[in-house]
Amino acid sequence: MSYIPAKPNTLGLIQLTDIDLREIVPYIDWVFFFMAWRMSGKYEGIETVHDCLSCKVSWLQTFPEADRPKAEEALKLYRDAQEMLREMLDKKIVSVNASFGVFNAHSDDDDIVIDHYGKEIVLPMLRQQHASTDGFCYSLADFIAPKNDYLGVFATTIQGVEAYAETFEKEDDVYRSILAKTLSDRLAEAAAEWVHTEVRQKYWGYAADENLTVKEMLKTQYSGIRPAVGYPSLPDQSIIFDLEPILKFGEVGIQLTENGAMFPNASVCGLYFAHPQSKYFMIGKVDEHQFADYAKRCGKDPAVLRKWMAANL
C-alpha cells in the first residue's frame, strides 16, 4: 500500500461557526432520513414533486400499486421536512459548526501517531480477524504510512435543535419534535459531507480537481474515507476522548458525556484518510488476545474497556 502522501495546503486546526445552512442542505442523504422513520426503500425523484395534484399523481404512478400508500406517506414526510428546513432558515433556528484539521502523522504497527503541535497523540486501531472479500484483514492504521504522512480529524454539530424540539414537546406535538431531531441528525451528517468536500478540494487539497455530484459523493465515490467514531471500522467510542484535545469540542459547542456521547446529539466526529486505497470495512468480533493487546496499547483498564467494546467481544 505504498504511496506518496499529499502535502496539505493547510496544517493544523480550523474551526468554522455558523456555516450557512443553505450550503449544507443539498448534502442531506434522504435515504437515511427515511430509514430513521423506518421507511425503507428508494423514493427517486421525490424532490421534483411540486405541490400540484398532477405532479403527485404522476410520481406515485411510478411505484407498483401496492407501494403507493407508503410512497405517499414518504412524500408527506419529505414535504414536512422541507417546511421545517425553511423555518430553520428563515428564523435562523439552528447553527452549523465544525472543527477539523490535518496533522502530521505516521503509523506504528496498528497505532496511528499524530504530531499535535510537537506532542504525540497515539490512536490505537483494531484489526479485522475475519478477512474482507479481498482476503485481507484491515486496520485503519494500514492507510497511514510509517513516516511522513498525514491524518485528518473532524467534528460537526447542529446547535439549537434541542430548544427547538422542546417547543413542540411543550405543545405535545411529538411528531414535529421527532421530525426536528431526525432532521438535525441528517444535517450533522450533511455538514460532515460538506466539510469533507472542502477538505479534499481545498484545505488538504489532495483531490483539488474532484468533479463529483452530491449524489456521487453520497455513494462515497470520492478518494479517501471518513470513518466516524462508533462506526464499523472505528467501533471503540472511547477514542473520542483522545480526539477531544485535538478538536477542542467546547469551542464549537460540543460537550462529551462520561459515556463518550456528544451533546448536542446531532454531532458527528471521526477521521480523514487520503490514501487512494483506503476503504470502509467492519472490524467485527475481536478475540481476547487482540483485546488484551489493544487495552495495553490504549493504556486502559481492560475491565473498563470491555464495557466500551462489548459489541465486538
C-alpha positions as CSV (number, residue, x, y, z in Angstrom):
1,M,0.0,0.0,0.0
2,S,2.9,2.3,-0.5
3,Y,2.1,5.8,-1.9
4,I,3.3,9.3,-1.9
5,P,1.3,11.3,0.7
6,A,-0.3,14.5,-0.5
7,K,1.1,17.5,1.5
8,P,-1.9,19.5,2.9
9,N,-2.4,23.1,1.8
10,T,-3.3,23.9,5.5
11,L,-1.9,22.1,8.5
12,G,-3.5,22.4,12.0
13,L,-6.9,23.0,13.5
14,I,-9.6,25.0,11.7
15,Q,-13.0,25.9,13.2
16,L,-16.0,27.2,11.3
17,T,-19.0,28.6,13.2
18,D,-22.5,29.5,11.9
19,I,-21.9,27.8,8.5
20,D,-24.6,28.9,6.0
21,L,-27.3,26.2,6.3
22,R,-28.1,26.7,2.6
23,E,-24.6,25.2,1.9
24,I,-25.4,22.1,4.0
25,V,-29.0,21.2,3.0
26,P,-28.1,19.9,-0.5
27,Y,-25.8,17.3,1.1
28,I,-28.6,15.7,3.1
29,D,-28.9,11.9,2.4
30,W,-32.7,11.5,2.3
31,V,-32.4,7.7,2.2
32,F,-31.1,7.6,5.7
33,F,-33.7,10.2,6.8
34,F,-36.4,7.8,5.7
35,M,-34.6,4.9,7.3
36,A,-34.7,6.8,10.6
37,W,-38.5,6.8,10.2
38,R,-38.4,3.0,9.4
39,M,-39.4,3.7,5.8
40,S,-37.0,1.6,3.8
41,G,-37.0,1.9,0.1
42,K,-35.9,4.4,-2.5
43,Y,-38.0,7.4,-3.4
44,E,-36.2,8.6,-6.5
45,G,-37.4,12.0,-7.8
46,I,-39.2,12.9,-4.6
47,E,-37.5,16.3,-4.7
48,T,-39.0,17.1,-8.1
49,V,-42.7,16.6,-7.0
50,H,-44.4,20.0,-6.8
51,D,-47.5,20.8,-4.7
52,C,-49.9,20.3,-7.6
53,L,-52.0,17.2,-7.6
54,S,-50.9,16.1,-11.1
55,C,-47.3,16.1,-10.1
56,K,-48.1,14.0,-7.0
57,V,-50.2,11.5,-9.0
58,S,-47.6,11.2,-11.8
59,W,-44.9,10.5,-9.2
60,L,-47.0,7.9,-7.3
61,Q,-47.8,6.1,-10.5
62,T,-44.1,5.3,-10.9
63,F,-44.5,2.9,-8.0
64,P,-46.2,-0.5,-8.0
65,E,-49.8,-0.1,-6.8
66,A,-49.0,-1.9,-3.5
67,D,-46.2,0.5,-2.7
68,R,-48.1,3.7,-3.4
69,P,-49.5,4.2,0.1
70,K,-46.0,4.0,1.5
71,A,-44.7,6.4,-1.1
72,E,-47.4,8.9,-0.4
73,E,-46.5,8.7,3.3
74,A,-42.9,9.4,2.4
75,L,-43.9,12.3,0.3
76,K,-45.8,13.9,3.2
77,L,-42.9,13.3,5.5
78,Y,-40.5,14.9,2.9
79,R,-42.7,17.9,2.5
80,D,-43.0,18.4,6.3
81,A,-39.2,18.2,6.5
82,Q,-38.8,20.8,3.7
83,E,-41.2,23.1,5.5
84,M,-39.2,22.7,8.7
85,L,-36.0,23.4,6.9
86,R,-37.5,26.6,5.5
87,E,-38.4,27.6,9.0
88,M,-34.9,26.8,10.3
89,L,-33.5,29.0,7.6
90,D,-36.0,31.9,7.8
91,K,-35.8,32.2,11.6
92,K,-32.2,31.1,12.0
93,I,-33.2,28.5,14.5
94,V,-30.1,26.3,14.3
95,S,-26.5,27.0,13.6
96,V,-23.9,24.6,12.0
97,N,-20.4,24.5,13.5
98,A,-17.4,22.4,12.5
99,S,-13.9,21.7,13.9
100,F,-11.4,19.9,11.7
101,G,-7.8,19.8,10.7
102,V,-5.0,17.9,9.1
103,F,-1.9,16.9,11.1
104,N,1.4,15.2,10.5
105,A,1.0,11.5,11.4
106,H,2.6,8.1,10.9
107,S,1.7,4.5,11.7
108,D,3.4,2.3,14.2
109,D,2.0,-1.2,13.6
110,D,-1.7,-0.9,14.5
111,D,-1.3,2.5,16.1
112,I,-1.7,5.9,14.4
113,V,0.6,8.6,15.9
114,I,-0.4,12.2,15.4
115,D,2.0,15.1,15.8
116,H,-0.2,17.6,17.6
117,Y,1.9,20.7,17.7
118,G,5.0,18.8,18.9
119,K,3.2,16.4,21.2
120,E,2.5,12.9,20.1
121,I,-1.1,11.6,20.5
122,V,-1.5,7.9,19.9
123,L,-4.7,6.5,18.4
124,P,-4.7,2.7,18.8
125,M,-6.6,0.9,16.0
126,L,-8.2,-2.5,15.8
127,R,-7.7,-5.1,13.1
128,Q,-10.2,-7.4,11.4
129,Q,-9.9,-11.0,12.4
130,H,-12.0,-12.2,9.5
131,A,-10.7,-11.3,6.1
132,S,-12.6,-8.9,3.8
133,T,-13.7,-10.1,0.4
134,D,-10.2,-9.4,-1.0
135,G,-8.7,-11.8,1.6
136,F,-7.0,-9.1,3.7
137,C,-7.6,-8.2,7.4
138,Y,-7.7,-4.5,7.6
139,S,-6.8,-1.9,10.2
140,L,-7.3,1.8,9.7
141,A,-3.6,2.1,10.5
142,D,-2.9,0.4,7.2
143,F,-3.9,3.6,5.4
144,I,-1.2,5.7,7.1
145,A,2.5,5.4,6.1
146,P,5.1,4.5,8.7
147,K,6.6,8.0,8.3
148,N,5.9,11.4,6.9
149,D,2.1,11.0,6.4
150,Y,-1.0,13.0,7.4
151,L,-4.3,12.3,9.2
152,G,-7.4,14.4,9.2
153,V,-9.8,14.8,12.1
154,F,-13.3,16.4,12.2
155,A,-16.4,17.1,14.2
156,T,-19.6,18.7,13.0
157,T,-22.6,19.8,15.2
158,I,-26.0,21.3,14.8
159,Q,-26.6,23.8,17.6
160,G,-30.0,24.9,18.8
161,V,-32.2,22.0,17.8
162,E,-32.8,20.8,21.4
163,A,-34.6,24.1,22.3
164,Y,-36.4,24.0,19.0
165,A,-37.7,20.4,19.6
166,E,-38.6,21.3,23.2
167,T,-41.1,23.9,21.9
168,F,-43.0,21.1,20.2
169,E,-42.8,18.9,23.2
170,K,-44.5,21.6,25.3
171,E,-47.3,21.6,22.8
172,D,-47.5,17.8,22.9
173,D,-46.5,17.7,19.2
174,V,-44.5,14.5,19.3
175,Y,-44.4,14.2,15.6
176,R,-42.7,17.6,14.9
177,S,-40.4,17.1,17.9
178,I,-39.1,13.8,16.4
179,L,-39.0,15.4,13.0
180,A,-36.8,18.2,14.3
181,K,-34.4,15.7,15.9
182,T,-34.1,13.3,12.9
183,L,-33.7,16.2,10.5
184,S,-30.9,17.7,12.7
185,D,-29.1,14.3,12.7
186,R,-29.2,14.3,8.9
187,L,-27.9,17.9,8.9
188,A,-25.0,16.9,11.1
189,E,-24.1,14.2,8.6
190,A,-24.6,16.5,5.7
191,A,-22.3,19.0,7.4
192,A,-19.7,16.3,7.7
193,E,-20.1,15.6,4.0
194,W,-19.8,19.3,3.1
195,V,-16.7,19.8,5.3
196,H,-15.1,16.6,3.9
197,T,-15.6,18.0,0.4
198,E,-13.9,21.3,1.5
199,V,-11.0,19.4,3.0
200,R,-10.4,17.2,-0.1
201,Q,-10.6,20.0,-2.5
202,K,-9.2,23.0,-0.6
203,Y,-7.7,22.6,2.9
204,W,-5.9,19.3,2.3
205,G,-6.3,19.6,-1.4
206,Y,-5.4,16.0,-2.4
207,A,-8.4,16.0,-4.7
208,A,-8.4,19.6,-5.9
209,D,-9.7,18.6,-9.3
210,E,-12.5,16.4,-8.0
211,N,-15.7,16.9,-10.0
212,L,-18.4,14.8,-8.4
213,T,-22.1,15.4,-7.9
214,V,-23.6,15.3,-4.4
215,K,-25.3,12.0,-5.3
216,E,-21.9,10.6,-6.3
217,M,-20.4,11.8,-3.0
218,L,-23.1,10.2,-1.0
219,K,-22.2,7.0,-2.7
220,T,-18.6,7.5,-1.5
221,Q,-17.1,7.7,-4.9
222,Y,-14.5,10.3,-3.7
223,S,-10.9,9.4,-3.0
224,G,-10.2,8.6,0.7
225,I,-12.5,7.8,3.5
226,R,-14.2,9.4,6.5
227,P,-14.9,6.8,9.2
228,A,-16.8,8.2,12.2
229,V,-16.3,7.3,15.8
230,G,-18.6,4.4,16.7
231,Y,-18.9,3.2,13.1
232,P,-17.8,-0.4,12.0
233,S,-14.1,0.4,11.3
234,L,-13.8,2.6,14.4
235,P,-16.1,0.9,16.9
236,D,-14.5,1.9,20.2
237,Q,-16.4,5.0,21.3
238,S,-13.8,5.8,24.0
239,I,-11.4,7.0,21.3
240,I,-13.4,10.2,21.2
241,F,-11.7,11.3,24.5
242,D,-8.4,11.1,22.6
243,L,-9.7,13.3,19.8
244,E,-11.2,16.0,22.2
245,P,-7.9,17.8,22.9
246,I,-7.2,17.9,19.1
247,L,-10.6,19.1,18.0
248,K,-11.4,21.3,21.1
249,F,-15.1,20.3,21.1
250,G,-16.1,23.0,23.6
251,E,-15.1,25.8,21.2
252,V,-17.7,24.7,18.7
253,G,-20.4,23.9,21.3
254,I,-20.0,20.2,21.7
255,Q,-19.9,18.6,25.2
256,L,-18.9,15.0,26.0
257,T,-20.8,12.8,28.5
258,E,-18.9,10.4,30.7
259,N,-20.0,7.7,28.2
260,G,-18.4,9.4,25.3
261,A,-21.7,10.6,23.8
262,M,-21.7,14.0,22.1
263,F,-24.1,16.7,23.1
264,P,-25.9,18.0,21.1
265,N,-26.9,14.6,19.8
266,A,-26.8,15.9,16.3
267,S,-23.0,15.8,16.2
268,V,-20.5,13.6,14.3
269,C,-16.8,13.0,14.8
270,G,-14.2,11.0,13.0
271,L,-11.1,10.7,10.9
272,Y,-10.0,11.6,7.4
273,F,-7.7,9.3,5.3
274,A,-6.4,10.4,1.9
275,H,-4.7,7.1,0.9
276,P,-6.2,6.2,-2.5
277,Q,-6.6,2.5,-1.5
278,S,-8.3,3.3,1.8
279,K,-11.7,1.7,2.1
280,Y,-14.6,1.2,4.6
281,F,-14.8,-2.1,6.4
282,M,-16.2,-3.7,9.5
283,I,-13.9,-4.7,12.4
284,G,-16.4,-7.3,13.6
285,K,-15.6,-9.6,16.5
286,V,-12.3,-9.3,18.4
287,D,-10.7,-12.2,20.3
288,E,-9.3,-12.0,23.8
289,H,-5.7,-11.9,22.5
290,Q,-6.3,-8.8,20.3
291,F,-8.4,-7.2,23.0
292,A,-5.6,-7.6,25.6
293,D,-3.1,-6.1,23.2
294,Y,-5.5,-3.3,22.3
295,A,-6.1,-2.5,26.0
296,K,-2.4,-2.4,26.6
297,R,-1.8,0.0,23.7
298,C,-4.7,2.2,24.9
299,G,-3.3,2.2,28.4
300,K,-6.8,1.5,29.8
301,D,-8.1,-0.9,32.3
302,P,-9.3,-4.0,30.4
303,A,-12.4,-4.3,32.7
304,V,-13.4,-0.7,31.9
305,L,-12.5,-1.0,28.2
306,R,-14.6,-4.2,27.9
307,K,-17.7,-2.1,28.6
308,W,-16.9,0.1,25.6
309,M,-16.3,-2.8,23.3
310,A,-19.0,-5.2,24.4
311,A,-20.5,-5.4,20.9
312,N,-17.1,-6.5,19.4
313,L,-16.2,-9.1,22.0
